[in-house]
Amino acid sequence: MSIDDRFSELGLTLPQPMQTASLPFQLTRLDGQILYLSGHVPTELDGSVAKPLGKVGAELTPEQAYEAARKVTLGMFASIHQAVGSLDRVEAWLKVFGMVNVAPGFKAIPPVINGCSDLILEVFGAEIGAHTRSAVGMAELPFGVPVEIEAQVRIRL
């Protein structure tokens, strides 16, 4: 089953890639078979920064942050698609690094980043989607977003 078919089956829509015209770096960088994904933030279908904004454990609940992590992941899928032409070229998810904008005392960070890991596994399955991961809390994140995630994937040549 193609990833496009899997998207339809799950009722998912691939958003536009994150809007980055004013940023001095690339969202993706392909080095051989490894595609590096810069930190992505939650986006809407048009690629604009998604709301709500704020700290998890204060302005956002863990459940809202989990959904934000899923939006980040959809944006990463869009960047991969733009970089290599098809999500079917992903041979393996290698590493996910998740950052959560936390209120003082908030410690339930891994369940927030599970929003990313769960979606990768739902879409790509265990064989391709299995990955290593870090999940850390941050005092601040760009634009006040609740979650930022970066990743590395291996691309099929």
NORCORBEL-V512439 format. One record per helix or strand of 3 or more residues. SS is the DSSP state (a for helix, b for strand). FROM is the first residue (numbers start at 1). TO is the last residue. If there is no record, write none. Layout:
BEGIN
[[SS/FROM/TO] [SS/FROM/TO]]
END
This chain:
BEGIN
[[a/3/10] [b/28/31] [b/34/41] [a/62/84] [a/87/89] [b/90/102] [a/109/129] [b/132/138] [a/142/144] [b/147/155]]
END
